[in-house]
Amino acid sequence: MSRPTFHSAATRMALLLALAASLSTACGSDDDDGAPTPPTVQRAPELDAVSLKSQRGASSHEAGSNCMACHGPNGTAPGRFTVAGTAVNSRRQPNPDATITLSTAPNGAGTLVLMLDADASGNFYTTEAVPLLQQQLYPRVTSITTASVNYMPFPSMSGACNVCHVGSNPVDLD
């Protein structure tokens, strides 16, 4: 009676091993140490040549999404963003009154490196060079209407703000 169960388990194991082997070849070729190489996206160089910066009153799209998924090194949208995200109010609605700064010290102290105004969708973005990996930069968000302030007490090493600030952790003001 146990023989059919053993045979069935062995068959399942063989199928799992075959599936794993087919998945590893489907995900890309193996490199020298046997690890699969992820597929690469060919980004057209002319897309990086497009210069973009958010402006108060202008409009954009996909508020709350990771802007750099499309406007980044693996995306296919024009402009390669260095900093991008969405500011919202306490009701989690886009906040077009936000101004975002990156400074060399917490809460806007130190040297101002970058200032961005949110657009009508609450989005802020730029293709300007920003020394995030070379220098500690501290984000701060201010509302021009209410003078509310929200800032990170530690530096950010990434300009992809919406990667962390989504769902229960948005950049909110009010």
N, C-alpha and C positions, 0 to 999 in steps of 0.2 A: 504493500500500500504506500509506503514511503517513496518507492521508485518513481512513480509519476510526478510526485511533488519535486523530487530532486531533478528530474529531467526538465520539468517546467522552470525551476529556478535557474538551471544551467542555460536553458534557452533564453530566458530573460536577460541573464548576464551577457550572453553572446550578442544579443540585440543591443543592449546598452553600450557595449564596447564598440560595436559597429557604428552606432549613432554618434558616439563621442569621436571616433576617427573621422567620420564624414563631416562633423561640425568643425573640427580643427582645420581641415583642409578648406572648408567653405569660408572660414573667417580670414583667410589670407595664407600666404606661404610661410613656411617655417624659416626662422633665421638660424644662425650657426649653433645656438644652444638648444634648439628644438622648440622654442616658444613661438606661438603663432604671431605673425606680423599683422597688425590691424590694417584694413584697407585704407587707402589714402584718398583724399578728395583733391582734385586739381582745381585750385582757385585761380581764375583768370587774373593776371597781373593788372589789367586795366581797372578792375574793381577796387584795388587798393589805392589807386590814384585819385579816387573821388574823395573830396574833402567835405565833411559834414559836421555841423555843430547845432545842437538844439537852440531854438530861439523862442522866447516868450511869445505866445499868441499863435505860433505856427502849429501845425498838426502832424502827428505821426500815427503809428499803429502798434498793435500787439502789446498794449500796456500790461505790465506785470510779467511778461515773458522774458526769457534770457535773450537779450538783444544780440549777443555775440554768437548765438547759434547760427544766425544768418549773416551778421555783419562782423564776423571774426575770421580767423585763419582757415576754418573748415566750412565756412558759409559761402553762399553764392549771391548775396545781396551787395549792392554798391556801398563802398566805404568800409574801412576796417576800423571798427571802434576800439578805442583804448580805454574809455570809461563809458558806461551806459547803465541805465536802470530806470526805475519808476518810483516817484514820490507819491504817497497817498495821504489823505487826511485820516482822522481817527475813525471815520466810518468806512475806511478801506476803499474810498473812491479816489480816482486820480486827482492829484493836487497840482494845478497849473501855477500856483503861487510860490512854488519852491525854488530856492536857489541853493545849489550844491557847491561846496568848496572843498578843495584838498589843500591841506596846510602841513607844515613840517612839525607841528605840535598839536596836542589834543585841543578840541573845542575852538578851532579856528586860530589858535595862537601860532607863533612862529611865522615863517614865510609863506605867503599865499602862492601856491603853485598853479592852481586851476580854479576857475569859477564857471559854472554852467547854470543857465536858467532852464527850468522845466518848461516844456511846451504845453499846449492845451490838453494833451493826453496825460500829462504828469511825467512824461518821459524826458530824460536828460541824456545826452550822448555827445561824443566828440571823436574825431579821428586825429586830433592833435597828439603829438608825442608827449607822453607823461612818464616820468621816471619811477613808476611803481616798484619795479624790481630792484632798482639801484638805490632808492631812498625811501625811508619810512614816511608815509603820507597818511594823514588822518582826515577822514570824511566828516563833513558837517552839513546839515540841511537846515535851512532857515525859511520861514514863511514870510513873504513880503507884506502880507495882509495882517497877520496876527502877531508877528515877531516871535512866534514859537521857534524853538531850536531843538534839534536832535542831533547827537553826534556819537561817533564811535570813540570809546576811551583808549582804544588800541589801534595801531596802524593797519591798513589794508594792504595786502600784497596783490590784489586783483582789482581790476576795474569792472569786472562783470558783476555788478551789484545785485542784480536779480537772481543770481545763482543762490545766494544765501537769504536775501530779503524777499521772500515770497511766503504765501500762506500766513502762518501765525507770526512771522518775523519781518513785516514790511517796514519800509522807511516811512514812518507816519509823523504827521504834525497836527497840531490844533491845541 
